[in-house]
Amino acid sequence: MTQVTVSSKYQVVIPREVRRQVPLKMGQRLLVVVKEGVITLLPDRPIGAFRGFLKGMKAGALREKKDRL
């Protein structure tokens, strides 16, 4: 597990080993999500980047609204 230090300006540096695993670009925006005291950074992607994401998924297996709790 990689650790980072929060600077006096509340900034952190994303370590090189993490940057190699995640395709980030300089100037790219990240969404900050806080849930139950855990901070998560998510790359902000345009909606067009998800085109074809569910390609090949069979819609017949989806439950009907009446079956949901």
N, C-alpha and C positions, 0 to 999 in steps of 0.2 A: 504494500500500500504506500502510495506516495504522499508526502506531507508538503504543505506550503505554509508560508508565514504571511500574515496580514501586516502590511506596512502601516506607517503612521497616517497615511492617506487612505487607509482601508482598501488598498490594492493588493492583488495577488498575481503571481506569474504562473501561467500554465506550464508545467514542466515539459521538457523536450520529449520524454518517453510517452507522455500523454498526447502531445501534438502529433507525434508520428502515427499514433493509432487512430486519431480522429482528423479527418481532412478539414482543417480550419484554414482560413485565409486572413491575411492582415486586413483589419478594418471590418471584419465580419461581426455582426451583432449576435449576442447570445441572450436567450431568455433566462431570467433568474426565477426559479420556482422554489418557494419555501413551504415545506409541509412538515409539521410536527418537529420543528427545530432542525430539519435537514435542508441544506441548500443544494440545489441541482442546477447546473448550467446546461441549457439546450441550444444547439445551433438554430438560429432563426432561418427558416427556409421558405422561399415563396411557394404558394399553393401549387404552382405549375410543376414543382420538383416532385410532387407526389403522383403525377400522371402515370397511369399504368401500374400503380402500386398493388392493386388488387386484381390484376389481370389473371384470368384463369380461375378465379374463385367461383365456385358453384353457388348460386343464390338460392337454389332449391332447398338447401339444408338449413336455411335461416328460419328461426321460429316466427310464428305469427304474433302480432301484437297481443292478442288475447291470451297467449301462452306465457307471456312475461309476468313476472311477479310485481 
